[in-house]
């Protein structure tokens, strides 16, 4: 569980330099979830841009976070920010206090 300070830090980092994956008309497929898992393992912090399904972005973001075992940092506009800490401390790219 992230604290409000950690969420704020992650939101700031996501606004500067973050990998973005778009969710379009195909929706939440197994291939999309697999891609998100790969990106989280590689980058730890990613954004998902909702091109479609904008009315369901909160529910879909929570489902993606649950299926990938990630933390939903924040949903801002049509973007969701996800964070999953790398279990290997030497490979971590994001350092939280």
C-alpha positions in Angstrom: 0.0 0.0 0.0 1.4 3.4 -1.0 1.3 6.4 1.2 0.1 9.8 -0.1 3.7 11.1 -0.2 4.8 8.0 -2.3 1.8 8.5 -4.6 2.8 12.2 -5.1 6.4 11.2 -5.8 5.3 8.6 -8.4 2.9 11.0 -10.0 5.6 13.5 -10.5 8.0 10.9 -11.9 5.3 9.7 -14.3 4.7 13.2 -15.6 8.4 13.6 -16.5 9.6 10.3 -18.0 7.3 7.4 -18.2 6.4 4.6 -20.6 2.9 4.9 -22.1 0.8 2.1 -23.3 -2.5 2.9 -25.0 -5.8 1.0 -24.4 -7.9 1.1 -27.6 -10.9 -0.5 -29.1 -9.7 -4.1 -28.5 -10.1 -3.5 -24.8 -8.6 -5.5 -22.0 -7.2 -8.6 -23.7 -4.8 -11.2 -22.4 -2.2 -9.8 -24.8 -2.6 -6.3 -23.3 -2.3 -7.6 -19.8 0.9 -9.5 -20.8 2.3 -6.4 -22.3 1.6 -4.4 -19.1 3.3 -7.1 -17.1 6.4 -6.9 -19.3 6.5 -3.1 -19.1 6.1 -3.1 -15.3 8.9 -5.6 -14.9 11.2 -3.5 -17.1 10.2 0.0 -16.0 8.3 -0.3 -12.7 6.3 2.9 -13.4 4.0 3.1 -16.5 1.0 5.1 -17.7 -2.0 3.7 -19.5 -3.7 6.1 -21.9 -7.4 5.4 -22.5 -8.2 6.0 -26.1 -11.6 4.1 -25.7 -13.5 3.0 -22.6 -13.1 6.4 -21.0 -16.3 6.0 -19.0 -14.9 2.8 -17.4 -11.3 3.9 -16.9 -11.4 3.7 -13.1 -12.8 0.1 -13.1 -10.5 -1.1 -15.8 -7.5 0.5 -14.1 -8.3 -1.3 -10.9 -8.8 -4.6 -12.8 -5.4 -4.2 -14.6 -3.7 -3.4 -11.2 -5.3 -6.5 -9.6 -4.4 -8.8 -12.5 -0.8 -7.6 -12.7 -0.3 -7.3 -8.9 0.6 -3.7 -9.3 -0.4 -0.5 -7.4 -2.8 1.9 -9.0 -1.1 5.2 -8.2 -3.6 7.6 -9.7 -6.1 8.1 -12.5 -5.7 11.5 -14.0 -7.8 12.6 -17.0 -7.7 9.7 -19.4 -4.5 8.3 -18.0 -3.8 5.7 -15.3 -0.5 5.4 -13.5 0.6 2.0 -12.3 3.6 1.0 -10.2 5.1 -2.4 -9.4 8.3 -2.5 -7.5 11.0 -4.9 -8.9 11.7 -7.7 -6.3 15.4 -7.5 -7.3 16.8 -4.5 -5.4 19.6 -4.1 -7.9 17.2 -3.7 -10.9 15.0 -1.1 -9.3 14.6 2.0 -11.3 12.3 3.9 -8.9 13.4 4.5 -5.3 10.6 5.3 -2.8 11.1 6.6 0.8 
